[in-house]
């Protein structure tokens, strides 16, 4: 079986069977600081946001949709554990800035960053996807069963990006150390496996 297809089936099918939920409202909207104070996701600094077009579509801040919030949910934490062969599921650090919901997972010596540009209009949603593809070039389209029927691309550095219902999912594994990857796995493999799990949740 094609390795990419195997990752797709391994990441998405269990979630389709078990069902997916969003993260709790507290974990999606707040973050507990080391001193015990709680900071809301909407007020967390956007300086480290993975969004390359952070100033775009900043209107209508509101709150992230349930769909976007799934990237910090238990099912995706479990998918990350499986794809990185970790002993326990990592905790995600959520943030909400300029309609970008992100969840950063600190894994050993690097970070795995997931984000969703939470748009609901066709034109700006696709425009964001296309501009992100240009920024992350060189990028290669993901074809066949591996793209689940949605526009998707990957980069040789470890980025995998999908768009569904105007929402752009970006899994950025470029900051993971190669020594922290499972045997014979690449950053692209990890990013794709996690992205497949998210898409599995989105299409259940």
Secondary structure as GFF3:
##gff-version 3
##sequence-region A 1 204
A	DSSP	alpha_helix	3	18	.	.	.	ID=ss1
A	DSSP	alpha_helix	25	29	.	.	.	ID=ss2
A	DSSP	beta_strand	30	32	.	.	.	ID=ss3
A	DSSP	beta_strand	38	40	.	.	.	ID=ss4
A	DSSP	three_ten_helix	41	43	.	.	.	ID=ss5
A	DSSP	alpha_helix	66	69	.	.	.	ID=ss6
A	DSSP	three_ten_helix	70	72	.	.	.	ID=ss7
A	DSSP	alpha_helix	74	84	.	.	.	ID=ss8
A	DSSP	beta_strand	92	97	.	.	.	ID=ss9
A	DSSP	beta_strand	100	107	.	.	.	ID=ss10
A	DSSP	beta_strand	110	117	.	.	.	ID=ss11
A	DSSP	alpha_helix	122	135	.	.	.	ID=ss12
A	DSSP	beta_strand	139	141	.	.	.	ID=ss13
A	DSSP	three_ten_helix	144	147	.	.	.	ID=ss14
A	DSSP	beta_strand	152	155	.	.	.	ID=ss15
A	DSSP	beta_strand	159	164	.	.	.	ID=ss16
A	DSSP	beta_strand	167	172	.	.	.	ID=ss17
A	DSSP	three_ten_helix	178	180	.	.	.	ID=ss18
A	DSSP	alpha_helix	187	202	.	.	.	ID=ss19
###
